[in-house]
């Protein structure tokens, strides 16, 4: 896959997606969002890939937000379209993809950058990372799910303070808020993230996909997460992975999951 704004590296069973506009601090323009959508669509269908890592190129930024130069002159309807299209193509897509997505936050994760990290299944930050939703300094609000996902992750009070003050928090504060799971030195960020990803990749892909769906059900309006869990739990019993996992345990060997 060749793209202009992102790099796609396959290190089976992992794929690393790198937003690659370092001169613009990896700001998310329309083309980058579309490329990420295309790449994720392909990786979701690729059986040799089990975990996807998203990071930013360079040492300064993960993503410094949506590309301000692209939307500065937008009208009301263009603004609504921007948020709707972005959420559909990227942010909801990342949240709902059946494969685990980990955000490796290597620097500034602001606005749409933090929103993309929050759409991932979990986040690991380098010690220089800074996170925030500064949209109100521009006269706009977070439009890629930030007003919804930030309170889910850090609680309403902290989300209110972060969004209303537009303050950035450092990596250790983000960890204390539960916004990131780990903080590591920048040089170790990808290695550390890959180690966790490889651990996940050893487990049953079909069970992992169902676990992601059941956990996300807790945050969907009008969906009973407990019912979703019961349904998904039952479905596991019809999978090859379940047969392989239980048989391997009883035969005292390591399971060789095929994701079927
Ligand atoms: N959209 C478009 N371009 C951006 C951008 C964004 N969100 N964030 C950074 N850039 C560009 C800058 O315009 C600059 O480009 P230039 O060299 O062509 O002028 C380049 O990236 C480097 O950024 P710069 O501001 O010079 O770096 P800095 O170290 O002084 O500051 C930040 C870093 C992250 C504090 C600052 O870039 C910033 O505040 N960015 C915007 C963050 C934001 O509001 N995001 C939410 C958008 S909804």
Boltz pocket constraint, residues with backbone or C-beta under 6 A from the ligand:
constraints:
  - pocket:
      binder: B
      contacts: [[A, 22], [A, 23], [A, 24], [A, 25], [A, 27], [A, 64], [A, 65], [A, 66], [A, 67], [A, 68], [A, 69], [A, 108], [A, 110], [A, 111], [A, 112], [A, 134], [A, 135], [A, 138]]
      max_distance: 6.0
